Amino acid sequence: MCAPVHFAVEYAINPWMQPGVRVDRDLAMAQWDALRRTYLDLGHRVDLLDPVPGLPDMVYAANGATVVGGVVLGARFRHRERAAEAVAHREWFRAAGFTRVVEPEFVNEGEGDLLVLGNRAGAVVFAGTGFRTDPRAHAEAAAVLGRPVVSLELVDPCYYHLDTAMAVLDEDTIAWLPEAFTPESQAVLRERFPGALVADPADAAVLGLNAVSDGRHVVLPAEATRLAAELAARGFVPVPVEMSELLKGGGGPKCCTLEVRA
């Protein structure tokens, strides 16, 4: 995670961002810290990436890399405003002792568009494209991470990253918003996950699907009440968190969280 020390909405690279909107940085910090403490209370470890002045979106740490089995596929951002974040992430992983840290050739925005099911040899990467990640990055991810990659295409600019339209709940279950995908991608997901949880559009519209699951607990925006109830009915434990200030930049719990699969 990366604290929102420099968080601001200074440009617009997704429909959620309205330059000039007032950002309460103290509130953003409080909400981010509550998310961090939520992970600690659930028994998870949280490592911190130092924020860099001039990079207001670094709080959305999920976009900085994808890590599977200790292999780090770095990010390459589509927009110049975020390009330098990729360097900071790669440097962090090298300093942390990761020996294979790959700088990609093609644009990929980390776990924003690369969602991993599982961590063992059978893990599969679901890869989004349509707005940010270059489709050629999907083959690159398969080669670097040594895992099969399933390509999915997004069609609604409000759901510009895969992690805004789909949440991995456990190794067999997802939650998703079908209308955010092409008919072909909808068919792929329906075939693979016939029991998938379909999100209410109102919950998706508050980035309810931008959630983090450890297989039992699902940390999600507090406003996604219908989704929380459905998760509970399926046997998961919803953990609501307030993310209203960070939503102004187009992010929720998942955007703020890069999972390190060592």
C-alpha positions as CSV (number, residue, x, y, z in Angstrom):
1,M,0.0,0.0,0.0
2,C,1.0,3.6,-0.5
3,A,-0.3,6.4,1.8
4,P,-2.2,9.2,0.0
5,V,0.2,11.9,1.2
6,H,0.1,13.7,-2.2
7,F,-3.4,12.6,-3.3
8,A,-5.3,15.1,-5.4
9,V,-7.4,15.1,-8.5
10,E,-5.3,17.3,-10.8
11,Y,-6.1,15.7,-14.2
12,A,-8.8,13.3,-15.6
13,I,-7.8,9.9,-16.9
14,N,-11.0,8.1,-16.0
15,P,-14.7,9.2,-15.8
16,W,-14.6,9.4,-12.0
17,M,-11.9,12.2,-11.9
18,Q,-13.2,15.8,-12.0
19,P,-10.2,18.2,-12.0
20,G,-10.7,20.9,-9.5
21,V,-12.9,18.9,-7.2
22,R,-12.1,19.6,-3.6
23,V,-10.1,16.7,-2.0
24,D,-10.0,16.4,1.8
25,R,-6.6,14.9,2.1
26,D,-7.0,14.3,5.9
27,L,-10.1,12.3,5.2
28,A,-8.5,10.4,2.4
29,M,-5.6,9.6,4.8
30,A,-8.0,8.5,7.5
31,Q,-10.0,6.2,5.1
32,W,-6.8,4.7,3.7
33,D,-5.4,4.1,7.2
34,A,-8.7,2.4,8.2
35,L,-8.3,0.1,5.2
36,R,-4.7,-0.6,6.3
37,R,-5.8,-1.4,9.8
38,T,-8.6,-3.6,8.5
39,Y,-6.0,-5.8,6.8
40,L,-3.9,-6.0,10.0
41,D,-6.9,-6.8,12.1
42,L,-7.7,-9.7,9.7
43,G,-4.2,-11.1,10.2
44,H,-2.6,-9.9,7.0
45,R,0.8,-8.2,6.6
46,V,1.0,-4.8,5.0
47,D,4.2,-3.4,3.5
48,L,4.3,0.3,2.5
49,L,5.6,2.0,-0.6
50,D,7.0,5.5,0.0
51,P,4.8,8.2,-1.7
52,V,6.6,10.4,-4.3
53,P,5.8,14.1,-4.7
54,G,4.1,14.9,-8.0
55,L,2.5,11.5,-8.3
56,P,-1.0,11.9,-6.7
57,D,-2.3,8.5,-7.9
58,M,0.3,6.4,-6.1
59,V,-2.2,5.6,-3.5
60,Y,-3.7,3.2,-6.1
61,A,-0.9,0.7,-5.5
62,A,-2.6,-2.2,-7.3
63,N,-1.7,-0.7,-10.6
64,G,2.1,-0.9,-10.0
65,A,2.7,-4.6,-10.6
66,T,1.4,-8.2,-10.7
67,V,3.2,-10.7,-8.5
68,V,2.7,-14.5,-8.8
69,G,4.9,-17.1,-7.2
70,G,7.5,-14.4,-6.4
71,V,7.8,-13.3,-10.0
72,V,7.1,-9.6,-10.4
73,L,5.7,-8.3,-13.7
74,G,6.1,-4.5,-13.5
75,A,3.6,-2.0,-14.9
76,R,3.8,0.3,-17.9
77,F,1.1,3.0,-17.6
78,R,-0.9,4.3,-20.5
79,H,-1.0,7.9,-19.3
80,R,2.2,9.9,-18.8
81,E,0.8,11.3,-15.5
82,R,1.4,7.9,-13.9
83,A,4.4,6.6,-15.8
84,A,6.9,7.3,-13.0
85,E,5.0,5.2,-10.6
86,A,6.2,2.0,-12.4
87,V,9.8,2.8,-11.6
88,A,9.0,3.3,-7.9
89,H,7.3,-0.1,-7.7
90,R,10.1,-1.9,-9.5
91,E,12.7,-0.3,-7.2
92,W,10.6,-1.3,-4.1
93,F,10.4,-5.0,-5.2
94,R,14.2,-5.2,-5.9
95,A,15.0,-3.6,-2.5
96,A,12.6,-6.1,-0.9
97,G,14.7,-9.0,-2.3
98,F,12.6,-10.1,-5.3
99,T,15.1,-11.5,-7.8
100,R,12.9,-11.5,-10.9
101,V,11.4,-8.1,-11.5
102,V,10.5,-7.6,-15.2
103,E,10.0,-4.3,-16.9
104,P,7.3,-4.9,-19.5
105,E,7.3,-4.1,-23.2
106,F,3.6,-3.4,-23.5
107,V,1.2,-1.3,-21.5
108,N,-0.3,-3.2,-18.5
109,E,-1.6,-1.5,-15.4
110,G,-0.8,-4.2,-12.9
111,E,-3.6,-5.8,-10.9
112,G,-6.0,-3.2,-12.2
113,D,-6.3,-5.4,-15.3
114,L,-4.6,-8.6,-14.2
115,L,-6.6,-10.5,-11.6
116,V,-5.1,-13.8,-10.3
117,L,-7.1,-16.8,-9.1
118,G,-4.9,-18.9,-6.9
119,N,-1.2,-18.9,-6.2
120,R,-0.1,-22.4,-6.9
121,A,0.8,-24.0,-10.2
122,G,-2.8,-24.0,-11.2
123,A,-3.3,-20.3,-10.9
124,V,-5.0,-18.5,-13.8
125,V,-4.7,-14.8,-14.7
126,F,-7.8,-13.0,-16.0
127,A,-6.6,-10.1,-18.1
128,G,-8.7,-7.0,-19.0
129,T,-8.3,-4.8,-22.0
130,G,-10.4,-2.1,-23.8
131,F,-9.3,1.1,-22.0
132,R,-5.8,0.8,-20.4
133,T,-3.9,-2.5,-20.9
134,D,-2.6,-3.4,-24.3
135,P,-4.0,-6.8,-25.4
136,R,-0.4,-7.7,-26.4
137,A,0.4,-7.5,-22.7
138,H,-1.7,-10.6,-22.1
139,A,0.7,-12.9,-23.9
140,E,3.6,-11.1,-22.2
141,A,2.0,-11.8,-18.8
142,A,1.6,-15.4,-19.6
143,A,5.2,-15.7,-20.6
144,V,6.6,-13.8,-17.6
145,L,4.3,-15.2,-14.9
146,G,4.2,-18.7,-16.3
147,R,0.5,-19.0,-15.9
148,P,-2.4,-19.3,-18.4
149,V,-4.1,-15.9,-19.2
150,V,-7.7,-15.5,-20.1
151,S,-8.4,-12.3,-22.0
152,L,-11.5,-10.2,-21.3
153,E,-12.7,-7.0,-23.0
154,L,-14.3,-4.1,-21.2
155,V,-16.8,-1.8,-22.9
156,D,-18.0,0.7,-20.3
157,P,-15.5,3.6,-19.6
158,C,-16.7,3.8,-16.0
159,Y,-15.3,0.4,-15.5
160,Y,-11.9,1.2,-17.1
161,H,-9.9,-1.5,-15.3
162,L,-10.9,-5.1,-14.8
163,D,-10.8,-4.7,-11.0
164,T,-13.7,-2.3,-11.2
165,A,-16.0,-4.8,-13.0
166,M,-14.9,-8.1,-11.5
167,A,-13.8,-9.3,-8.0
168,V,-12.0,-12.6,-7.3
169,L,-13.7,-14.0,-4.1
170,D,-11.9,-17.3,-3.9
171,E,-10.3,-19.8,-6.3
172,D,-13.7,-20.8,-7.7
173,T,-15.9,-17.7,-7.3
174,I,-16.1,-14.3,-8.7
175,A,-18.5,-11.3,-8.5
176,W,-19.0,-9.3,-11.6
177,L,-21.0,-6.8,-13.6
178,P,-21.9,-8.5,-17.0
179,E,-22.8,-5.3,-18.8
180,A,-19.2,-4.0,-18.4
181,F,-18.0,-6.7,-20.8
182,T,-18.4,-7.6,-24.4
183,P,-20.8,-10.4,-25.2
184,E,-17.9,-12.7,-26.0
185,S,-16.2,-12.0,-22.6
186,Q,-19.6,-12.5,-20.8
187,A,-19.8,-15.9,-22.4
188,V,-16.3,-16.8,-21.2
189,L,-17.1,-15.8,-17.6
190,R,-20.5,-17.5,-17.6
191,E,-18.9,-20.8,-18.8
192,R,-16.1,-20.7,-16.2
193,F,-18.2,-19.4,-13.3
194,P,-21.8,-20.5,-13.7
195,G,-22.4,-19.7,-10.0
196,A,-20.8,-16.2,-10.2
197,L,-22.3,-13.5,-8.0
198,V,-23.9,-10.8,-10.3
199,A,-23.5,-7.4,-8.8
200,D,-26.4,-4.9,-8.7
201,P,-25.5,-2.0,-11.1
202,A,-26.0,0.5,-8.2
203,D,-23.4,-1.3,-6.2
204,A,-21.0,-1.5,-9.1
205,A,-21.5,2.3,-9.6
206,V,-19.9,3.0,-6.2
207,L,-17.0,0.6,-7.2
208,G,-18.4,-2.1,-5.0
209,L,-16.6,-4.7,-7.1
210,N,-13.3,-3.0,-6.4
211,A,-13.0,-5.4,-3.5
212,V,-10.3,-7.5,-1.8
213,S,-11.0,-11.1,-0.7
214,D,-8.8,-13.5,1.3
215,G,-11.2,-16.3,0.4
216,R,-13.5,-15.6,3.4
217,H,-13.4,-11.9,4.3
218,V,-14.3,-9.5,1.5
219,V,-13.3,-5.9,2.1
220,L,-15.5,-3.7,0.0
221,P,-16.9,-0.1,-0.1
222,A,-19.4,0.5,2.6
223,E,-22.0,1.9,0.1
224,A,-22.2,-1.5,-1.7
225,T,-24.9,-2.7,0.7
226,R,-26.7,-5.2,-1.7
227,L,-23.4,-6.8,-2.6
228,A,-22.5,-7.1,1.0
229,A,-25.8,-8.9,1.8
230,E,-25.3,-11.2,-1.2
231,L,-21.8,-12.1,-0.1
232,A,-23.0,-12.9,3.4
233,A,-25.7,-15.1,1.9
234,R,-23.0,-17.0,0.0
235,G,-21.0,-17.6,3.2
236,F,-18.4,-14.9,2.9
237,V,-17.9,-12.3,5.6
238,P,-18.3,-8.7,4.1
239,V,-16.1,-6.1,5.7
240,P,-17.3,-2.7,4.7
241,V,-14.9,0.3,4.6
242,E,-15.5,4.0,3.8
243,M,-13.7,5.0,0.6
244,S,-15.7,8.1,-0.5
245,E,-12.7,10.4,-0.7
246,L,-10.5,8.0,-2.7
247,L,-13.4,7.3,-5.0
248,K,-12.9,10.8,-6.3
249,G,-9.8,9.5,-8.1
250,G,-11.7,6.4,-9.3
251,G,-10.5,3.9,-6.7
252,G,-11.7,1.6,-3.9
253,P,-10.1,-1.0,-1.6
254,K,-8.7,-3.1,-4.4
255,C,-7.1,-0.1,-6.2
256,C,-5.3,0.7,-3.0
257,T,-4.0,-2.8,-2.5
258,L,-1.3,-4.8,-4.4
259,E,-1.3,-8.4,-3.4
260,V,2.2,-9.8,-3.0
261,R,2.1,-13.5,-3.8
262,A,5.6,-14.5,-2.6
